[in-house]
Amino acid sequence: MKVKLSELCYARSGDKGDGSNVGIFCKTREDYEWLAKVLTAERVEQHFHAICKGKVTRYEAPNLLALNFLLTDSLGGGGSESQKTDAQGKTHGLALLRMELDR
């Protein structure tokens, strides 16, 4: 069965320079434990392959039922350097919530 992350989680994201930060917060401990196994940095890097030209690093915050991802080189130089319409990471959380996973 396919499930969208938005059905299990909410997100918060932002930017700093040329990178973005995406936090995924699960609604239940059961969902967090499952997601911690399947939502890898590699999977997030693949999801953002068109915009993330650098490494994706994952951090776990089990006390918050959260996974945090740093996407380096994902903003085309950052807000003041990029020619992208939205060179900020505020939309990256919503983009990750659209990911579908097999459950």
N, CA, C and O atoms as a GROMACS GRO file, in nm:
protein
  412
    1MET      N    1   0.084  -0.117   0.000
    1MET     CA    2   0.000   0.000   0.000
    1MET      C    3   0.090   0.125   0.000
    1MET      O    4   0.185   0.133   0.078
    2LYS      N    5   0.059   0.219  -0.086
    2LYS     CA    6   0.132   0.345  -0.093
    2LYS      C    7   0.073   0.444   0.007
    2LYS      O    8  -0.049   0.451   0.024
    3VAL      N    9   0.161   0.520   0.072
    3VAL     CA   10   0.116   0.623   0.164
    3VAL      C   11   0.200   0.749   0.142
    3VAL      O   12   0.322   0.743   0.128
    4LYS      N   13   0.132   0.862   0.138
    4LYS     CA   14   0.202   0.990   0.128
    4LYS      C   15   0.250   1.031   0.266
    4LYS      O   16   0.180   1.010   0.365
    5LEU      N   17   0.368   1.090   0.272
    5LEU     CA   18   0.419   1.136   0.401
    5LEU      C   19   0.322   1.234   0.467
    5LEU      O   20   0.314   1.240   0.590
    6SER      N   21   0.250   1.310   0.388
    6SER     CA   22   0.157   1.409   0.444
    6SER      C   23   0.045   1.344   0.525
    6SER      O   24  -0.018   1.411   0.607
    7GLU      N   25   0.021   1.215   0.504
    7GLU     CA   26  -0.081   1.145   0.581
    7GLU      C   27  -0.032   1.108   0.721
    7GLU      O   28  -0.113   1.084   0.811
    8LEU      N   29   0.099   1.104   0.739
    8LEU     CA   30   0.158   1.059   0.864
    8LEU      C   31   0.234   1.168   0.939
    8LEU      O   32   0.260   1.156   1.059
    9CYS      N   33   0.270   1.272   0.868
    9CYS     CA   34   0.365   1.369   0.922
    9CYS      C   35   0.328   1.512   0.888
    9CYS      O   36   0.238   1.538   0.807
   10TYR      N   37   0.398   1.602   0.950
   10TYR     CA   38   0.397   1.741   0.908
   10TYR      C   39   0.543   1.784   0.896
   10TYR      O   40   0.632   1.714   0.945
   11ALA      N   41   0.567   1.897   0.833
   11ALA     CA   42   0.704   1.938   0.804
   11ALA      C   43   0.727   2.084   0.838
   11ALA      O   44   0.635   2.165   0.844
   12ARG      N   45   0.853   2.113   0.858
   12ARG     CA   46   0.898   2.252   0.878
   12ARG      C   47   1.029   2.263   0.804
   12ARG      O   48   1.117   2.178   0.819
   13SER      N   49   1.043   2.366   0.724
   13SER     CA   50   1.167   2.380   0.648
   13SER      C   51   1.209   2.525   0.638
   13SER      O   52   1.130   2.617   0.661
   14GLY      N   53   1.335   2.543   0.605
   14GLY     CA   54   1.390   2.676   0.591
   14GLY      C   55   1.522   2.671   0.517
   14GLY      O   56   1.559   2.567   0.462
   15ASP      N   57   1.590   2.782   0.515
   15ASP     CA   58   1.713   2.789   0.438
   15ASP      C   59   1.820   2.866   0.513
   15ASP      O   60   1.792   2.947   0.601
   16LYS      N   61   1.942   2.840   0.475
   16LYS     CA   62   2.059   2.912   0.525
   16LYS      C   63   2.162   2.909   0.416
   16LYS      O   64   2.221   2.805   0.387
   17GLY      N   65   2.184   3.024   0.354
   17GLY     CA   66   2.280   3.029   0.245
   17GLY      C   67   2.232   2.947   0.128
   17GLY      O   68   2.122   2.968   0.076
   18ASP      N   69   2.315   2.852   0.086
   18ASP     CA   70   2.283   2.771  -0.031
   18ASP      C   71   2.219   2.636   0.004
   18ASP      O   72   2.199   2.553  -0.084
   19GLY      N   73   2.187   2.616   0.131
   19GLY     CA   74   2.130   2.488   0.170
   19GLY      C   75   1.993   2.505   0.234
   19GLY      O   76   1.956   2.613   0.278
   20SER      N   77   1.920   2.395   0.237
   20SER     CA   78   1.790   2.396   0.304
   20SER      C   79   1.786   2.287   0.410
   20SER      O   80   1.863   2.191   0.408
   21ASN      N   81   1.694   2.304   0.501
   21ASN     CA   82   1.678   2.217   0.614
   21ASN      C   83   1.531   2.176   0.617
   21ASN      O   84   1.442   2.261   0.616
   22VAL      N   85   1.505   2.044   0.620
   22VAL     CA   86   1.368   1.993   0.622
   22VAL      C   87   1.350   1.902   0.742
   22VAL      O   88   1.417   1.799   0.753
   23GLY      N   89   1.261   1.940   0.831
   23GLY     CA   90   1.226   1.857   0.945
   23GLY      C   91   1.093   1.788   0.920
   23GLY      O   92   0.995   1.852   0.883
   24ILE      N   93   1.091   1.656   0.939
   24ILE     CA   94   0.969   1.576   0.923
   24ILE      C   95   0.930   1.526   1.062
   24ILE      O   96   1.008   1.456   1.126
   25PHE      N   97   0.811   1.560   1.106
   25PHE     CA   98   0.763   1.526   1.240
   25PHE      C   99   0.648   1.428   1.228
   25PHE      O  100   0.546   1.457   1.165
   26CYS      N  101   0.663   1.312   1.289
   26CYS     CA  102   0.559   1.209   1.285
   26CYS      C  103   0.454   1.235   1.393
   26CYS      O  104   0.482   1.294   1.497
   27LYS      N  105   0.334   1.190   1.365
   27LYS     CA  106   0.223   1.207   1.459
   27LYS      C  107   0.220   1.099   1.566
   27LYS      O  108   0.166   1.121   1.674
   28THR      N  109   0.280   0.982   1.537
   28THR     CA  110   0.281   0.873   1.635
   28THR      C  111   0.420   0.810   1.642
   28THR      O  112   0.497   0.818   1.546
   29ARG      N  113   0.449   0.748   1.754
   29ARG     CA  114   0.579   0.679   1.771
   29ARG      C  115   0.590   0.563   1.671
   29ARG      O  116   0.698   0.540   1.616
   30GLU      N  117   0.482   0.492   1.648
   30GLU     CA  118   0.483   0.381   1.553
   30GLU      C  119   0.523   0.429   1.414
   30GLU      O  120   0.605   0.365   1.347
   31ASP      N  121   0.467   0.541   1.370
   31ASP     CA  122   0.502   0.597   1.238
   31ASP      C  123   0.648   0.642   1.236
   31ASP      O  124   0.717   0.623   1.136
   32TYR      N  125   0.695   0.701   1.346
   32TYR     CA  126   0.835   0.745   1.351
   32TYR      C  127   0.929   0.625   1.338
   32TYR      O  128   1.026   0.630   1.262
   33GLU      N  129   0.902   0.519   1.412
   33GLU     CA  130   0.989   0.402   1.408
   33GLU      C  131   0.995   0.341   1.269
   33GLU      O  132   1.101   0.298   1.224
   34TRP      N  133   0.882   0.337   1.201
   34TRP     CA  134   0.880   0.287   1.063
   34TRP      C  135   0.955   0.382   0.971
   34TRP      O  136   1.037   0.339   0.890
   35LEU      N  137   0.927   0.510   0.983
   35LEU     CA  138   0.988   0.608   0.894
   35LEU      C  139   1.139   0.616   0.913
   35LEU      O  140   1.213   0.635   0.817
   36ALA      N  141   1.185   0.600   1.035
   36ALA     CA  142   1.330   0.603   1.062
   36ALA      C  143   1.401   0.491   0.987
   36ALA      O  144   1.520   0.502   0.958
   37LYS      N  145   1.330   0.384   0.957
   37LYS     CA  146   1.390   0.272   0.882
   37LYS      C  147   1.388   0.296   0.731
   37LYS      O  148   1.480   0.254   0.661
   38VAL      N  149   1.286   0.364   0.681
   38VAL     CA  150   1.269   0.370   0.536
   38VAL      C  151   1.302   0.506   0.473
   38VAL      O  152   1.333   0.511   0.354
   39LEU      N  153   1.295   0.614   0.548
   39LEU     CA  154   1.321   0.746   0.491
   39LEU      C  155   1.468   0.781   0.511
   39LEU      O  156   1.506   0.851   0.606
   40THR      N  157   1.550   0.731   0.421
   40THR     CA  158   1.694   0.749   0.429
   40THR      C  159   1.737   0.878   0.360
   40THR      O  160   1.661   0.938   0.284
   41ALA      N  161   1.860   0.918   0.388
   41ALA     CA  162   1.916   1.036   0.321
   41ALA      C  163   1.922   1.012   0.170
   41ALA      O  164   1.897   1.104   0.092
   42GLU      N  165   1.953   0.890   0.130
   42GLU     CA  166   1.960   0.857  -0.012
   42GLU      C  167   1.823   0.871  -0.080
   42GLU      O  168   1.813   0.919  -0.192
   43ARG      N  169   1.721   0.829  -0.010
   43ARG     CA  170   1.585   0.839  -0.066
   43ARG      C  171   1.543   0.985  -0.080
   43ARG      O  172   1.480   1.022  -0.180
   44VAL      N  173   1.577   1.068   0.018
   44VAL     CA  174   1.545   1.211   0.011
   44VAL      C  175   1.628   1.277  -0.100
   44VAL      O  176   1.578   1.363  -0.173
   45GLU      N  177   1.753   1.238  -0.112
   45GLU     CA  178   1.838   1.291  -0.219
   45GLU      C  179   1.779   1.258  -0.356
   45GLU      O  180   1.779   1.342  -0.446
   46GLN      N  181   1.729   1.137  -0.372
   46GLN     CA  182   1.666   1.096  -0.498
   46GLN      C  183   1.539   1.178  -0.523
   46GLN      O  184   1.512   1.219  -0.636
   47HIS      N  185   1.461   1.201  -0.418
   47HIS     CA  186   1.336   1.278  -0.432
   47HIS      C  187   1.365   1.421  -0.480
   47HIS      O  188   1.289   1.477  -0.558
   48PHE      N  189   1.475   1.478  -0.432
   48PHE     CA  190   1.511   1.616  -0.467
   48PHE      C  191   1.621   1.622  -0.573
   48PHE      O  192   1.690   1.724  -0.583
   49HIS      N  193   1.638   1.516  -0.652
   49HIS     CA  194   1.750   1.510  -0.747
   49HIS      C  195   1.756   1.628  -0.844
   49HIS      O  196   1.865   1.666  -0.887
   50ALA      N  197   1.643   1.686  -0.877
   50ALA     CA  198   1.642   1.796  -0.974
   50ALA      C  199   1.693   1.927  -0.915
   50ALA      O  200   1.738   2.016  -0.988
   51ILE      N  201   1.687   1.940  -0.783
   51ILE     CA  202   1.730   2.068  -0.724
   51ILE      C  203   1.848   2.056  -0.628
   51ILE      O  204   1.920   2.153  -0.606
   52CYS      N  205   1.868   1.939  -0.570
   52CYS     CA  206   1.975   1.923  -0.471
   52CYS      C  207   2.099   1.868  -0.540
   52CYS      O  208   2.103   1.752  -0.579
   53LYS      N  209   2.199   1.951  -0.553
   53LYS     CA  210   2.322   1.912  -0.622
   53LYS      C  211   2.430   1.865  -0.526
   53LYS      O  212   2.536   1.818  -0.569
   54GLY      N  213   2.405   1.878  -0.396
   54GLY     CA  214   2.502   1.836  -0.294
   54GLY      C  215   2.453   1.718  -0.215
   54GLY      O  216   2.360   1.647  -0.256
   55LYS      N  217   2.516   1.697  -0.104
   55LYS     CA  218   2.488   1.584  -0.016
   55LYS      C  219   2.365   1.611   0.070
   55LYS      O  220   2.338   1.725   0.108
   56VAL      N  221   2.291   1.506   0.100
   56VAL     CA  222   2.181   1.512   0.196
   56VAL      C  223   2.227   1.439   0.322
   56VAL      O  224   2.273   1.325   0.316
   57THR      N  225   2.214   1.506   0.435
   57THR     CA  226   2.251   1.447   0.564
   57THR      C  227   2.126   1.436   0.651
   57THR      O  228   2.047   1.529   0.659
   58ARG      N  229   2.111   1.320   0.715
   58ARG     CA  230   1.993   1.297   0.800
   58ARG      C  231   2.034   1.296   0.947
   58ARG      O  232   2.136   1.238   0.985
   59TYR      N  233   1.952   1.361   1.028
   59TYR     CA  234   1.969   1.359   1.173
   59TYR      C  235   1.839   1.308   1.235
   59TYR      O  236   1.730   1.342   1.188
   60GLU      N  237   1.852   1.228   1.338
   60GLU     CA  238   1.735   1.174   1.407
   60GLU      C  239   1.711   1.249   1.537
   60GLU      O  240   1.805   1.281   1.610
   61ALA      N  241   1.585   1.276   1.566
   61ALA     CA  242   1.544   1.336   1.693
   61ALA      C  243   1.427   1.255   1.747
   61ALA      O  244   1.312   1.299   1.742
   62PRO      N  245   1.456   1.135   1.800
   62PRO     CA  246   1.347   1.046   1.844
   62PRO      C  247   1.260   1.105   1.954
   62PRO      O  248   1.142   1.073   1.964
   63ASN      N  249   1.317   1.190   2.037
   63ASN     CA  250   1.237   1.252   2.143
   63ASN      C  251   1.131   1.346   2.087
   63ASN      O  252   1.032   1.375   2.155
   64LEU      N  253   1.150   1.394   1.964
   64LEU     CA  254   1.052   1.478   1.896
   64LEU      C  255   0.974   1.402   1.789
   64LEU      O  256   0.888   1.460   1.722
   65LEU      N  257   1.004   1.273   1.775
   65LEU     CA  258   0.947   1.190   1.667
   65LEU      C  259   0.975   1.255   1.533
   65LEU      O  260   0.887   1.264   1.447
   66ALA      N  261   1.100   1.300   1.515
   66ALA     CA  262   1.136   1.378   1.396
   66ALA      C  263   1.264   1.330   1.330
   66ALA      O  264   1.354   1.276   1.394
   67LEU      N  265   1.268   1.351   1.201
   67LEU     CA  266   1.389   1.334   1.121
   67LEU      C  267   1.419   1.468   1.057
   67LEU      O  268   1.328   1.536   1.008
   68ASN      N  269   1.545   1.507   1.058
   68ASN     CA  270   1.584   1.635   1.001
   68ASN      C  271   1.684   1.608   0.888
   68ASN      O  272   1.778   1.532   0.904
   69PHE      N  273   1.661   1.672   0.775
   69PHE     CA  274   1.746   1.655   0.658
   69PHE      C  275   1.808   1.788   0.618
   69PHE      O  276   1.739   1.889   0.604
   70LEU      N  277   1.939   1.787   0.598
   70LEU     CA  278   2.009   1.904   0.545
   70LEU      C  279   2.040   1.876   0.399
   70LEU      O  280   2.106   1.777   0.366
   71LEU      N  281   1.993   1.964   0.312
   71LEU     CA  282   2.015   1.950   0.169
   71LEU      C  283   2.115   2.056   0.126
   71LEU      O  284   2.080   2.174   0.113
   72THR      N  285   2.239   2.016   0.104
   72THR     CA  286   2.341   2.112   0.064
   72THR      C  287   2.332   2.138  -0.086
   72THR      O  288   2.295   2.051  -0.165
   73ASP      N  289   2.368   2.259  -0.123
   73ASP     CA  290   2.366   2.302  -0.263
   73ASP      C  291   2.229   2.275  -0.327
   73ASP      O  292   2.220   2.212  -0.432
   74SER      N  293   2.124   2.323  -0.260
   74SER     CA  294   1.988   2.298  -0.310
   74SER      C  295   1.913   2.426  -0.347
   74SER      O  296   1.796   2.421  -0.386
   75LEU      N  297   1.981   2.539  -0.336
   75LEU     CA  298   1.910   2.666  -0.359
   75LEU      C  299   1.973   2.752  -0.469
   75LEU      O  300   1.943   2.871  -0.479
   76GLY      N  301   2.058   2.693  -0.550
   76GLY     CA  302   2.115   2.767  -0.663
   76GLY      C  303   2.193   2.889  -0.622
   76GLY      O  304   2.193   2.990  -0.693
   77GLY      N  305   2.260   2.884  -0.508
   77GLY     CA  306   2.340   2.997  -0.462
   77GLY      C  307   2.277   3.073  -0.347
   77GLY      O  308   2.344   3.154  -0.283
   78GLY      N  309   2.150   3.048  -0.318
   78GLY     CA  310   2.083   3.119  -0.210
   78GLY      C  311   1.999   3.234  -0.260
   78GLY      O  312   2.003   3.268  -0.378
   79GLY      N  313   1.922   3.293  -0.170
   79GLY     CA  314   1.824   3.396  -0.204
   79GLY      C  315   1.876   3.511  -0.286
   79GLY      O  316   1.810   3.553  -0.382
   80SER      N  317   1.992   3.564  -0.252
   80SER     CA  318   2.041   3.683  -0.322
   80SER      C  319   2.123   3.649  -0.447
   80SER      O  320   2.147   3.738  -0.529
   81GLU      N  321   2.166   3.526  -0.463
   81GLU     CA  322   2.249   3.488  -0.577
   81GLU      C  323   2.174   3.414  -0.687
   81GLU      O  324   2.213   3.419  -0.804
   82SER      N  325   2.070   3.346  -0.651
   82SER     CA  326   2.002   3.255  -0.742
   82SER      C  327   1.910   3.328  -0.839
   82SER      O  328   1.856   3.435  -0.809
   83GLN      N  329   1.893   3.268  -0.955
   83GLN     CA  330   1.795   3.317  -1.052
   83GLN      C  331   1.664   3.239  -1.043
   83GLN      O  332   1.573   3.260  -1.122
   84LYS      N  333   1.656   3.148  -0.946
   84LYS     CA  334   1.533   3.072  -0.926
   84LYS      C  335   1.424   3.164  -0.874
   84LYS      O  336   1.452   3.262  -0.805
   85THR      N  337   1.300   3.133  -0.909
   85THR     CA  338   1.186   3.211  -0.861
   85THR      C  339   1.178   3.208  -0.709
   85THR      O  340   1.157   3.311  -0.646
   86ASP      N  341   1.195   3.089  -0.650
   86ASP     CA  342   1.192   3.075  -0.505
   86ASP      C  343   1.321   3.008  -0.461
   86ASP      O  344   1.330   2.886  -0.456
   87ALA      N  345   1.421   3.089  -0.430
   87ALA     CA  346   1.551   3.035  -0.390
   87ALA      C  347   1.560   3.021  -0.239
   87ALA      O  348   1.667   3.038  -0.181
   88GLN      N  349   1.451   2.991  -0.178
   88GLN     CA  350   1.448   2.968  -0.034
   88GLN      C  351   1.389   2.831  -0.007
   88GLN      O  352   1.312   2.778  -0.086
   89GLY      N  353   1.426   2.775   0.106
   89GLY     CA  354   1.388   2.638   0.137
   89GLY      C  355   1.252   2.620   0.202
   89GLY      O  356   1.218   2.509   0.243
   90LYS      N  357   1.175   2.726   0.211
   90LYS     CA  358   1.045   2.717   0.280
   90LYS      C  359   0.950   2.616   0.215
   90LYS      O  360   0.866   2.558   0.284
   91THR      N  361   0.963   2.596   0.087
   91THR     CA  362   0.873   2.504   0.016
   91THR      C  363   0.923   2.359   0.016
   91THR      O  364   0.849   2.270  -0.024
   92HIS      N  365   1.046   2.335   0.060
   92HIS     CA  366   1.102   2.201   0.053
   92HIS      C  367   1.032   2.104   0.147
   92HIS      O  368   1.024   1.985   0.117
   93GLY      N  369   0.980   2.152   0.259
   93GLY     CA  370   0.904   2.064   0.349
   93GLY      C  371   0.779   2.011   0.283
   93GLY      O  372   0.750   1.892   0.289
   94LEU      N  373   0.705   2.100   0.219
   94LEU     CA  374   0.583   2.060   0.149
   94LEU      C  375   0.617   1.963   0.036
   94LEU      O  376   0.544   1.866   0.012
   95ALA      N  377   0.727   1.988  -0.033
   95ALA     CA  378   0.768   1.900  -0.143
   95ALA      C  379   0.800   1.759  -0.091
   95ALA      O  380   0.766   1.661  -0.157
   96LEU      N  381   0.863   1.749   0.025
   96LEU     CA  382   0.894   1.617   0.079
   96LEU      C  383   0.768   1.545   0.127
   96LEU      O  384   0.760   1.423   0.118
   97LEU      N  385   0.671   1.619   0.178
   97LEU     CA  386   0.546   1.556   0.223
   97LEU      C  387   0.469   1.493   0.108
   97LEU      O  388   0.380   1.410   0.132
   98ARG      N  389   0.500   1.529  -0.014
   98ARG     CA  390   0.434   1.470  -0.130
   98ARG      C  391   0.493   1.333  -0.166
   98ARG      O  392   0.436   1.261  -0.248
   99MET      N  393   0.606   1.297  -0.105
   99MET     CA  394   0.668   1.168  -0.133
   99MET      C  395   0.574   1.054  -0.094
   99MET      O  396   0.508   1.060   0.010
  100GLU      N  397   0.569   0.952  -0.177
  100GLU     CA  398   0.490   0.832  -0.148
  100GLU      C  399   0.586   0.717  -0.118
  100GLU      O  400   0.686   0.698  -0.187
  101LEU      N  401   0.552   0.640  -0.015
  101LEU     CA  402   0.631   0.525   0.024
  101LEU      C  403   0.542   0.402   0.033
  101LEU      O  404   0.422   0.414   0.058
  102ASP      N  405   0.601   0.285   0.012
  102ASP     CA  406   0.528   0.159   0.030
  102ASP      C  407   0.524   0.125   0.178
  102ASP      O  408   0.626   0.131   0.248
  103ARG      N  409   0.408   0.090   0.226
  103ARG     CA  410   0.395   0.054   0.368
  103ARG      C  411   0.325  -0.080   0.381
  103ARG      O  412   0.304  -0.128   0.492
   0.00000   0.00000   0.00000
